[in-house]
Amino acid sequence: MNPFDLAACIALMVAVYSGFATGLLRSAITILAYLLAMPLAMGAVAAMSPQLQDAHGAPLAQNWLQFFAAFVVIGVALGKIGRIMLDEAIGSEAGFGDRLAGALLGAIRVGMVATTLVLVFDRIVPPERQPRFLEGSRLRPILSLAGAKGFRSLPPEVAGLIDRLKQERRI
C-alpha cells in the first residue's frame, strides 16, 4: 500500500466515523451552512474593504485572508444555528438510520475528493511530472476510471475549455 492509498483509507475511516457520529441531517446542515457562507463572506469582504477593490471590482485578489476568515466564521455560525434549530425540531440524538446515512455521506465525500485529485493528475499534469505518492497505487486505476467516466459526462464545451487552458498555459 503506497502513501496515497494509506491516506485515502485513513481519510475514509475518519469520514465514516465522523459521519456516523454526526448523522446525515447534521452533516447536511453543515454543508448547507458553508454553501450559504460563501456568498455572504464575499459580500462581507466587499463591504468591509471597498477602498481595496481593483478596477474590476474583485476584492478577493488582495483580501483572500479576510475572505477565508469571514467564510470560516460565517460558516461555523450558520452551522451552529442550523444544528440548534435541528435539535429543537427533532431532538439532539441522531437515529441509527440517520447515522448510517451520515457514514455513507462521509464515504461518498472522500471518494469524490480522491477521484477529483486523481482526475487532476490524469488530465492536467503531464506524465513525466506525476507525483511519486501515486506510483503503485491500487486505488488510482479505479478512481481514474470513475473520473474519466464523470469527465466524459460533462458537456463538450467544458472538456474543450480545459484542453484549451492546458494548451494556453503549456501544461
Beta strands, then each sheet from edge to edge (+ up, - down):
end
